[in-house]
Amino acid sequence: MSWQLSKFGENLCGGSGIGELMDDLGEALAGGGEVKMLGGGQPAHVPEIDAVWRKRLEEIMAEPGGMEKVLGNYDVPAGNEAFRMALAKLFRKEFGWEVTHENFAVTMGGQTAFFFLFNALAGLFKDGSRKKVLLPLLPEYIGYANQSVGADFFEAIPAKIEKTGKHEFKYRVDFDAINPGDEIAAICVSRPTNPSGNVLTDGEIESLREIARKKGIPLIVDNAYGAPFPNVIFSEVTPVWDEGMILTLSLSKIGLPGTRTGIVVASKEVCRQVSSMTSIVGLANANLGQEILRPLVESGEVLRLSKEVVRPFYEDRSRRAREWFARELRDEVPYFIHRSEGALFLWLWFEGLPITTKELYQRLKKRGVLVVPSEYFFFGLPEDLDWKHTHECIRVSYTMDAETVEEGIKVIADEVNKLYREG
Ligand SMILES: Cc1ncc(COP(=O)(O)O)c(C=O)c1O
C-alpha cells in the first residue's frame, strides 16, 4: 500500500546517501567480517574503552535503584540535569567558558541535533522568504545533505586545494568566495572535518566567527571528533565558543554510538529551543549514555581516556593506514592523501582518475571492500559547476581491526594502480 507523500515525506522517505551508508555498515557488521567495511563512521572497539563501559554498566546494576532509574524513567527533554551540570563544570575548568547546565541540551545523537538546528534556522520563513545554511568548506559531512524538511537549504563553497607534499594535500577555506547575503541563516563546519580529516586552523575559525558575528548569524561547529572528548584531533588547536556559536558534541566517537547521545552547547535560548524540539519529536532522550558517562565527566576521567587512550589509538591507526597506502600504491599514481589532522578516516584524491569514484566504489564492492565515493560529500553546489575533484576522491575508514584495514587497502590500491596503468 502506498499513499501520496507530503513534501516532508518526499524528502525524508525516499532514501539518501547516509541511509545507504548506514545500511551497508549494518549489513557488513552483521555479516561476520566477510566484507571489509572501510566505509562507515563506525568507531573502533578500543578494548580499554569497552572495559570502562562494562564497568560502568556493572556499577549501574549494583547501585540500588540504578538500573530502574536509567531504564524506567523519562528524563527532562533538555537532558539529565546532573549530566549537564557535570559538563558545564568540565567546560568551565577545561576551557574557561562561562557556561552553566542551561547552556547544554542533550539530543538523540549529533545527527538529530543537526536535523533540529538546520530546520529551525533555515528553510521557509513566515514572510515567504527562504534561508540557507552556508557550508564554507566543501566537501562536508554526508549526513547533513538530506536533512531539509522542505527545499534544499545548503549553499557550499568549494575548498581551495593546497598540495602540501608529493602525495599529500590540505583543504583551505576560500575566504575570497565567502560573502554571505541576507539569505544565509547560519554557517556550519565540522572540525575535524568529515570526510577529509581536515582541521580548520584557529585563524580560519576566527575569520568565520567574525563573518557570522557581522551578519548576526550563528556559527555552528560540529565537534563530533573534537575536544575535550573524544579528542580524535591530531593537531594543536584551540576550542572556542561564545553565545554567537553553537557547538555540538557526541558520545558516539568515544565509543557509545549505540546510546544515541548528542550534546548542543549554545546560548540558553537555543538550548531551550532544542529541548522544545526534543519533547515534540521524541518526548525525552535516551538515558543510558548520559548515565554511563556522567561520573567520568564529574571526575575528569573522560579527559584522560580521550587524551591517553582514544587519540593515540586513532593517531596510530591513521599513520599505519597511510604507510600501507604508500607501500601499495605505485609512486607514479597521482594520489594525494589529505593531511590527517583528526577523525576516523583518510581522504584520498586520485587526480585525473579515469572513472568516477562511484564506479570505483562498485568495483571495490564486488571485491568485498566498502569505501565511500566522494560524490556524496559534495552537495549545495550550483548544478552547472563542473568540478572534476568531486568524482576523484574516496573516504577510507581506519577503525576496523588492523588486518581488515590493511587487506582492504591492498585491494583499493590494486584497483587504482590498474586504472592508471590502463589509462
Ligand atoms: C561530522 C559528524 N557529525 C555528526 C555525526 C553524527 O553522529 P551521531 O549522531 O552518532 O552523534 C557524525 C557521525 O558520523 C559525524 O561524522
The ligand as an ORCA input file, in Angstrom:
! r2SCAN-3c Opt
* xyz 0 1
  C      30.845     15.137     11.460
  C      29.763     14.331     12.093
  N      28.771     14.966     12.725
  C      27.755     14.301     13.308
  C      27.715     12.935     13.268
  C      26.546     12.261     13.927
  O      26.912     11.297     14.848
  P      25.935     10.790     15.990
  O      24.519     11.058     15.557
  O      26.241      9.349     16.137
  O      26.274     11.613     17.215
  C      28.713     12.209     12.613
  C      28.669     10.736     12.508
  O      29.421     10.087     11.849
  C      29.773     12.935     12.014
  O      30.762     12.315     11.369
*
